[in-house]
Amino acid sequence: LFWVNIGAATVGLLPLMLVTRANLAIGIPDQAFVLGDDVIQTVAGELAHMPVLVLAAQLCPPGVEATFFALLMSVLNLSGFAASFIG
C-alpha cells in the first residue's frame, strides 16, 4: 500500500510536466501525453481501491454481496461528486 501511494503521488505530478512542457523535451506530444496520463491515473485509482474491495468482500455476509458492492460503489461515487463539487 505504501508503494501504491508513492506511485499515485508520482503520477499526480504528471500534469506539472504538461504545464512546464517537459513532455515535449522528452519527445512526447501533448495529445499522447494527456491520453497516457489519463489512462495511468485511472488504473492507479482502481489499484488504490482494490484493498477496500477485497476487505469488503471478506466482511460481507453471504447472500448480500451484490447489494454491499452497490452500496460501496454508491458511496465512492457520491464522495467523488462531493469532492469535485467542493473543489
C-alpha positions, 0 to 999 in steps of 0.5 A: 500500500505504501508503494501504491501511494508513492506511485499515485503521488508520482503520477499526480505530478504528471500534469506539472510536466504538461504545464512546464512542457517537459513532455515535449523535451522528452519527445512526447506530444501533448495529445499522447501525453494527456491520453497516457496520463489519463489512462495511468491515473485511472488504473492507479485509482482502481489499484488504490481501491482494490484493498477496500474491495477485497476487505469488503468482500471478506466482511460481507455476509453471504447472500448480500454481496451484490447489494454491499458492492452497490452500496460501496460503489454508491458511496465512492461515487457520491464522495467523488461528486462531493469532492469535485463539487467542493473543489 
